[in-house]
Amino acid sequence: MDDDLVCEYDSTWDTESDGDELENTGRSKKTRPAFWSNSSSRNLRAAKDMQNYRHGYPNINEEECPEERMTNLKFYLNEIKSSPDDVSIEAFHTEWRTDYKRLERVHSYIQWLFPLREPGVNYMAAELTKKEIQAFRESEEAKSRLLDSYELMLGFYGLQLLNRDTGEVKRADNWRERFANLERNMHNNLRITRILKSLGELGFEHFQAPLVRFFLEETLVRKTLSGVKRSVLDYFLFAVRDKRERRKLVRFAFQHFEPKDKFVWCPRKIQKRFKKKSEKRQNSLAGGGESGATDEGHSRAKHRDGEDASKPVGDVTDAKKQGDSEGSPEDHEPALDAPSPLASDTGANNGETVRLEPSTGGGTPPEVTAERAEEVSNTPWECVAGSTAGSSDCDEMDSPADSQKELEEGPSPDRTVADSPPHRSPTPPEKDRREPSGAAGDRRKNAVNGDPSSGSEKEEPMDIVDVTS
């Protein structure tokens, strides 16, 4: 039986090599006839565009590029200004950094900040060449300024770069305001796709996966940015050049996407492996969870009896983070049969297994039932969050592919676990509240204060383990 989700433009699951070789795409494969995406099919136009990028634009026959024509490198070395805006790279970083209205309104700067080997709508910006890419990668000055540009755009979208070495990102303080802008101005999806591609071209390929993982968590787990979700799955995810990282991201997306039968971004045979291993993992943890609860009960009983009272139970939150991480051994091998760490709901601490509460990242997204294809026009959108598109004269098309829009329900409320009640010591009898005097009174004071000389210690309240996350 043919696998109708095998895509001829996606070599993520090819096993011949890790390099996305074009020869792998020559096999006969069954694909859906629709070239444009809808709620139940893959956007083949996007898949083809992203494969062309990952393969290094094999159809481009560029001429030898002399050094004097390396326009993008010269711009990043602060030797020339952009066109037609006539702005230097340093001016961008100082004058435009928080000018969000200008960053939204102007459409001719993104091709200069994040150049590609393909054209954008600004015909005055030059495309990258292979020779220029190599020279750019060898220039620490140019690469440092590229990171400054990246941070500028992350701030515009409501993100913050945590680590300039690893590319780790998180929400910025102003994320709510910036997410709203991202929702109502869908042409920014095209800009983010260009940014991901440019990072891969100019020496920051390892920054791609952290950014895509962030958007997957926002759209599939936290249920924000509903208007960006389809672009994340069609474009952002498949801009990741590292095949191993791309596989991990697809697995993460499948685990959090609902309904599962509408997931079209990997073959059905791969989805069956995901499901099988997830079920095995859950069954294994179901048995281990009872044992862990018993062990925890014994530990608490010992604590009450004064046995081993000084031994800490451990940091449950850290254990949960470890269980949720993507760094498990199976992620370092091409094999897909390894259990997923995301299904884990227990954590190990000091030899004891402590049951964890389920993740509160949100419920499952509803089935997408309406076809939402983005209209590529000459106007940006200027309407409230969640509404449809509107108007400006210069909507950019930074890649041949268009971004898609889909409906999704808002975030589900977070679930919390009530704090345990504080420990309360019994109230002493009324007669003991009077101020004692003499030797008997001293002995009574020592007993209350836990003086070792009195032979009595003050009872410490039992530690309460917080298992919330």
C-alpha positions in Angstrom: 0.0 0.0 0.0 1.4 3.4 -1.0 2.2 6.0 1.6 0.3 9.0 0.4 2.3 11.3 2.7 5.7 10.6 1.2 6.8 13.8 -0.5 9.2 13.9 -3.4 10.4 17.3 -2.2 11.4 16.3 1.3 14.5 14.2 2.0 14.2 14.4 5.8 13.6 10.7 6.0 16.1 9.6 3.3 18.7 7.3 4.9 21.3 7.3 2.2 23.2 10.3 3.7 22.8 13.2 6.0 23.3 15.8 3.3 20.0 16.0 1.4 21.5 14.7 -1.8 19.4 15.6 -4.9 19.9 12.0 -6.2 17.6 10.8 -3.5 14.6 12.7 -5.0 14.7 10.8 -8.3 12.7 7.9 -7.0 9.1 7.4 -7.9 6.9 8.6 -5.1 3.2 9.2 -4.7 2.3 12.8 -3.7 -0.9 14.7 -3.4 -1.9 16.5 -6.5 -2.6 19.8 -4.8 0.3 22.2 -5.1 -1.1 24.7 -2.7 -1.8 23.7 0.9 -5.2 23.3 2.5 -6.3 22.0 5.8 -5.7 18.3 4.9 -2.7 18.3 2.5 0.9 19.4 2.5 1.9 22.6 0.7 4.1 21.1 -2.1 5.1 24.6 -3.3 6.7 25.2 0.1 8.3 21.8 0.2 9.9 22.3 -3.2 11.1 25.8 -2.2 12.7 24.6 1.0 14.3 21.6 -0.6 15.8 23.9 -3.3 17.3 26.0 -0.5 18.7 23.1 1.5 20.3 21.7 -1.6 22.1 25.0 -2.3 20.0 26.2 -5.2 21.3 23.6 -7.7 19.7 25.4 -10.7 21.6 28.6 -10.2 24.5 29.0 -12.6 26.3 32.0 -11.2 29.2 33.7 -12.8 32.5 34.2 -11.0 32.0 37.0 -8.5 34.9 39.4 -8.2 35.6 40.9 -4.8 34.5 44.4 -5.9 31.0 43.1 -6.5 30.5 41.6 -3.0 27.8 44.1 -2.2 26.4 42.3 0.9 29.7 41.8 2.5 30.6 45.5 1.9 27.4 46.5 3.5 28.1 44.4 6.6 31.6 45.8 6.8 30.0 49.3 6.9 31.6 50.3 3.6 28.4 51.0 1.7 24.8 51.9 2.5 21.6 50.1 1.6 19.5 51.0 -1.4 17.1 52.7 -1.7 16.9 53.6 2.0 20.5 54.9 2.1 21.1 53.5 5.6 24.4 52.0 6.9 24.5 48.8 8.9 25.5 50.7 12.0 22.6 53.1 11.6 20.2 50.2 11.3 21.5 48.8 14.6 21.3 52.1 16.5 18.4 54.1 14.9 16.1 51.3 13.9 16.4 48.8 16.8 13.2 49.8 18.6 11.5 51.8 15.9 8.9 49.1 15.4 6.6 51.2 13.3 9.3 51.8 10.7 10.4 48.1 10.8 6.8 47.1 10.1 6.1 49.7 7.4 9.3 49.6 5.4 9.9 46.6 3.2 13.2 47.3 1.5 15.6 46.7 4.4 15.1 43.0 5.1 16.9 41.9 1.9 20.0 43.9 3.0 20.0 42.6 6.6 19.4 39.0 5.6 20.7 38.4 2.0 20.0 35.2 0.1 21.0 33.6 -3.2 17.5 34.2 -4.4 15.9 37.6 -5.2 13.3 39.5 -3.1 11.0 42.4 -3.9 13.8 44.9 -3.5 15.5 44.8 -6.9 18.2 47.2 -5.6 19.5 44.5 -3.2 22.0 42.0 -4.6 21.8 38.3 -4.2 24.5 36.4 -2.5 27.1 34.3 -4.4 29.0 31.3 -3.3 32.2 33.2 -3.2 30.7 36.0 -1.2 29.2 33.5 1.3 32.6 32.1 1.9 34.2 35.5 2.4 31.3 36.5 4.8 31.8 33.3 6.9 35.5 34.2 7.2 34.8 37.7 8.5 34.3 37.9 12.2 33.2 41.6 11.9 30.5 40.8 9.4 29.3 37.8 11.4 29.1 39.8 14.6 27.0 42.5 12.9 24.8 39.8 11.5 24.0 38.7 15.0 23.2 42.3 15.9 20.7 42.3 13.0 19.3 39.0 14.2 18.7 40.4 17.7 17.1 43.5 16.2 14.5 41.4 14.4 14.0 39.1 17.3 13.1 42.1 19.4 10.7 43.2 16.7 8.9 39.8 17.0 8.9 39.7 20.8 11.8 37.3 21.3 15.2 37.6 23.1 18.4 36.0 22.2 19.7 34.3 25.3 23.0 32.9 24.0 25.0 34.3 21.0 26.9 31.0 20.8 24.0 28.5 20.9 21.2 30.6 19.5 18.8 29.8 22.4 15.8 32.2 22.4 12.9 33.0 24.7 10.0 35.4 25.0 10.9 39.0 25.5 9.2 41.2 28.1 7.1 42.9 25.5 6.0 39.6 23.8 2.3 40.1 24.1 2.4 43.4 22.1 4.8 42.0 19.5 2.9 38.7 19.1 -0.2 40.7 18.3 1.6 42.6 15.6 2.9 39.3 14.2 -0.6 37.9 14.1 -2.1 40.8 12.2 0.8 41.3 9.7 1.3 38.0 8.0 4.0 39.1 5.6 6.3 38.8 8.6 6.1 35.0 8.1 8.0 35.6 4.8 10.6 37.6 6.6 11.2 34.9 9.3 11.6 32.4 6.5 14.2 34.6 4.9 16.0 35.1 8.3 16.2 31.3 8.8 17.6 30.8 5.3 20.2 33.6 5.7 21.4 32.2 9.0 22.0 28.9 7.3 23.9 30.5 4.5 26.2 32.8 6.5 27.6 30.6 9.2 24.8 30.3 11.8 23.1 27.1 10.7 23.0 26.0 14.4 20.7 28.9 15.2 17.9 27.5 13.0 16.7 24.7 15.2 16.3 26.8 18.4 14.2 29.4 16.6 12.0 26.8 15.0 11.6 24.9 18.3 10.5 28.2 19.9 7.7 28.7 17.3 6.6 25.1 17.5 6.2 25.4 21.3 4.3 28.7 20.9 1.9 27.5 18.2 1.4 23.8 19.2 1.9 23.8 23.0 1.1 27.3 24.3 -1.5 27.8 21.6 -0.4 31.3 20.6 0.4 32.7 17.1 -2.4 30.8 15.4 -1.8 32.7 12.2 1.8 31.6 12.1 1.3 27.9 12.7 1.0 26.8 9.1 4.1 28.7 8.1 6.0 27.1 11.0 5.1 23.7 9.7 5.4 24.3 6.0 8.4 26.6 5.9 10.2 27.3 9.1 10.7 23.6 10.1 12.1 22.6 6.7 14.5 25.5 6.5 16.6 23.6 9.1 19.5 22.2 7.2 20.7 19.8 9.9 18.8 16.6 9.0 19.1 15.2 12.5 17.7 18.4 14.1 15.0 18.5 11.5 13.9 15.0 12.4 13.7 15.8 16.1 11.6 18.9 15.3 9.2 16.9 13.1 8.8 14.4 15.9 8.1 17.1 18.5 5.6 18.7 16.1 3.8 15.3 15.6 3.6 14.7 19.4 1.9 18.0 20.0 -0.2 18.3 16.9 -3.9 17.5 17.0 -5.7 15.8 15.4 -3.0 13.3 14.6 -4.7 12.1 11.4 -4.3 15.6 9.9 -0.5 15.7 10.3 0.9 15.7 6.8 4.6 16.6 7.3 6.1 13.2 7.4 5.2 9.8 6.0 2.6 7.6 7.7 5.1 4.9 8.3 7.2 7.4 10.3 4.1 8.4 12.2 3.4 4.8 13.1 6.9 4.5 14.6 6.3 7.6 16.6 3.0 6.3 18.0 4.4 2.8 18.7 7.4 4.1 20.7 5.3 6.6 22.5 2.9 3.8 23.6 5.7 1.6 24.8 7.2 4.5 26.7 3.9 5.3 28.4 3.3 1.6 29.3 6.8 1.4 30.8 6.3 4.6 32.8 2.9 3.4 34.0 4.6 0.5 35.8 7.5 2.5 37.1 5.2 5.3 38.3 3.5 3.0 40.9 6.8 1.9 42.3 8.0 5.6 42.4 4.9 6.6 44.3 5.5 3.8 46.8 9.1 4.8 47.3 8.1 8.4 47.8 5.6 7.3 50.5 8.3 5.3 52.3 10.6 8.3 52.2 8.0 10.6 53.8 7.2 8.0 56.5 10.9 7.8 57.4 11.1 11.6 57.5 8.2 11.7 60.0 9.8 9.0 62.2 13.1 11.0 62.3 15.0 8.5 60.2 17.2 10.0 57.5 15.4 13.4 58.0 18.3 15.3 56.6 18.3 13.6 53.2 16.7 16.0 50.5 14.1 14.6 48.3 15.5 16.5 45.3 14.5 19.1 42.8 11.5 17.7 40.9 11.5 20.6 38.5 15.0 19.9 37.3 14.1 16.3 36.9 11.1 17.2 34.8 13.2 19.5 32.6 15.6 16.6 32.1 12.8 14.3 31.1 11.4 16.9 28.6 14.8 17.5 26.9 15.5 16.5 23.4 19.0 15.3 24.2 18.3 11.6 24.6 20.5 9.0 23.0 18.1 8.2 20.2 18.3 11.7 18.9 21.9 11.1 18.0 21.1 8.2 15.6 19.1 8.2 12.4 17.0 5.3 13.8 13.4 6.4 14.5 12.4 3.6 16.8 13.9 5.1 19.9 11.5 6.2 22.6 10.6 9.9 22.8 11.7 11.7 25.9 8.7 14.0 25.5 6.4 11.3 26.7 8.1 11.0 30.0 6.1 11.9 33.1 8.5 10.8 35.8 11.8 12.1 37.1 14.6 10.5 39.1 16.0 12.1 42.2 18.6 10.7 44.6 17.7 7.1 43.6 14.0 7.7 44.0 11.4 8.0 41.3 9.1 11.0 41.9 5.8 11.2 39.9 5.5 14.5 38.0 2.4 16.4 37.1 1.6 16.5 33.4 2.8 19.5 31.4 0.6 22.5 31.5 1.6 23.8 28.2 -2.0 23.8 27.0 -4.5 21.5 25.4 -4.6 20.3 21.8 -5.3 22.5 18.8 -8.6 22.0 17.1 -8.8 20.4 13.7 -8.1 22.9 10.9 -11.2 22.8 8.7 -10.9 25.8 6.4 -8.4 26.5 3.7 -6.4 29.6 4.6 -4.0 30.5 1.8 -2.1 33.8 2.2 -2.9 36.3 -0.5 0.4 37.7 -1.8 -0.4 41.3 -2.8 1.3 44.6 -2.8 -0.2 45.7 0.5 0.5 44.9 4.2 -2.2 44.1 6.6 -3.4 46.8 9.0 -6.2 45.3 11.1 -6.7 44.0 14.6 -5.2 40.7 15.8 -7.1 37.7 14.5 -8.8 39.4 11.6 -8.0 39.0 7.9 -5.5 40.9 5.9 -5.5 44.5 4.6 -3.3 46.9 2.7 0.2 48.7 1.7 2.1 49.0 -1.4 5.0 46.9 -0.9 4.3 43.5 0.5 7.5 41.5 0.1 7.9 38.1 -1.4 11.3 37.1 0.0 11.1 33.6 -1.4 9.0 32.1 -4.2 6.9 30.5 -1.6 3.9 32.0 0.1 3.0 31.7 3.8 -0.3 30.2 4.9 -2.8 31.2 7.5 -5.1 29.0 9.5 -7.6 29.3 12.3 -7.0 28.0 15.8 -8.6 28.5 19.2 -7.0 30.6 21.8 -4.8 29.3 24.6 -6.3 27.0 27.2 -5.9 28.1 30.8 -2.9 26.8 32.7 -3.6 24.2 35.4 -2.0 24.7 38.7 -1.5 22.5 41.8 -2.5 24.1 45.1 0.4 24.7 47.6 0.6 22.4 50.6 -0.6 24.0 53.8 2.1 25.3 56.1 3.2 23.3 59.1 1.6 24.6 62.3 3.0 23.8 65.8 0.4 23.0 68.5 -0.5 25.9 70.8 0.9 25.5 74.3 -1.6 25.3 77.2 -2.6 28.6 78.9 -0.6 27.9 82.0 2.6 27.5 80.0 2.3 30.9 78.4 3.2 32.7 81.7 6.8 33.8 82.1 8.6 31.1 84.1 11.0 32.0 86.8 13.8 30.3 88.7 15.6 27.1 87.8 12.4 25.4 86.7 11.6 28.3 84.5 15.1 28.1 82.9 14.7 24.4 82.2 11.3 25.1 80.6 12.8 27.9 78.4 15.6 25.6 77.3 13.1 22.9 76.4 11.1 25.3 74.3 14.2 26.8 72.5 15.7 23.4 71.8 18.8 23.9 74.0 20.9 20.7 73.8 21.6 20.9 77.5 17.9 20.4 78.3 17.9 17.0 76.5 15.1 18.1 74.3 15.2 19.5 70.7 12.7 21.6 68.9 10.8 19.6 66.3 11.4 20.9 62.8 8.5 20.9 60.3 8.6 18.3 57.7 9.9 19.4 54.3 7.1 19.7 51.8 8.0 18.7 48.2 6.5 20.9 45.6 5.8 18.9 42.6 4.2 21.6 40.5 5.9 22.6 37.3 
